[in-house]
Amino acid sequence: MTLWKKSSKPAKAMDKAGSPKGKPLIEQVVPRAAISGGEISIQGSGFTENGRSRPTVRFGDRLGNLLVSSPTRLVVRVPEGVVSGDLTVDTGRAVSDPAAVAVGVTIADNLHPVTNPAVDAAGNIFTTFSGSRGQKVPITVYKIDRQHTVHPFLNDLMNPTGLAIDRDGHLYVSSRIEGAIYKVTPDGQRSVYAQGMGVACGIAFDADENLYVGDRTGTIFKISRDRQIFVIATLEPSVAAYHLAFGPEGNLYVTGPTTSSYDHIFRISPAGEVALFYRGLGRPQGLAFDVAGNLYVAASLEGRRGVVRLTPDAQAELVISGYGIVGLAFTQQKSLILATNISLIELFMDVEGLPLLS
């Protein structure tokens, strides 16, 4: 895929690959989006002269860390502080035409998310400082407003894990150590919504506002609006957490990392029928859908870590490169909020997320 427009300037002498003689040619950048520390592959020609020299790769004016170099392929690590813009290859004798890349920007740090953040109708983002098992921290849930100002939102809630928001703007929080789900008003008043949920991790609402809870020991619970509790499915236990998201067709999708490096994504029908949607991801965690029905999963694919996009017919592609991503959520501004182990990052991809509770 060519990443720039045709020039109206007079034609120059071309080499065998079709680029101006001596000028490196970028044909493809994979993936086209990353966070700092992520690795991008650049394919093309003229990057080195018979392997005798190493080019430089720049993101704007920032130098990338070149990991692999050959005449037709480069692998580069995205440096800290880079923003979305142009990537170029410089051989020392000529510079390629630019290729556009999207790079995420940190909007909050010193956090400890373990699954998806939650975004309300006003664009506020909620995330956690989950802590290790039994750890007490002063602030356990934070609210980040549209200006990216971080506000303490909840304290004294032990090991908050999964987050979800209902149509009225109430935040629901699972506590994996208590096996409880809390309901929190927009002004931060909380009450117990349900108990006895085992090691409660990921939570998600269906279109009828039934709340589903993943107990990582192997149970998916359904809590009806009148708070009746049902076991909707049982799965293999997870070594970390279950992560839940509803697709546009009303099925529930579940990830739960095991000790395998070739893990599953399960699809559960409203009747509780469990089917395998995809197998082959390493440590799949948080997940979210776009309006086209594509599923985005924090995972590794063929050894490459980041966010994997799965089409409705389960075709997989790494679309964001980066390490430590545990969850994600779409905003109304067509950006993705990526949760790493310590921070939230916003990445604009011009992709519209599936409205929750639609």
Buried (B, 14 or more C-beta within 10 A) or exposed (E): EEBEEEEEEEEEEEEEBEBBEEBBBBBBBBBBBBBBBBBBBBBBBBBBEEEEEEBBBBBBEBBBEBEEBEBBBBBBBBBEEBEBBBBBBBBEEBBBBBBEBBBBBBBBEEBBBBBBBBBBEEEBBBBBBBBEEEEEBEBBBBBBEEEEEBEEBBEEBBBBBBBBBBEEEBBBBBBBBBBBBBBBEBEBEBEEBBEEBBBBBBBBBBEEEBBBBBBBEBBBBBBEEEEEBEEBBEBEBBEBBBBBBBBBEEBBBBBBBBEEEEBBBBBBBBEBEBEEBBEBBBBBBBBBBBEEBBBBBBBBBEEBBBBBBBEBEBEBEBBBBBBBBBBBBBBEEEBBBBBBEBBBBBBBBEBBBBEBBE
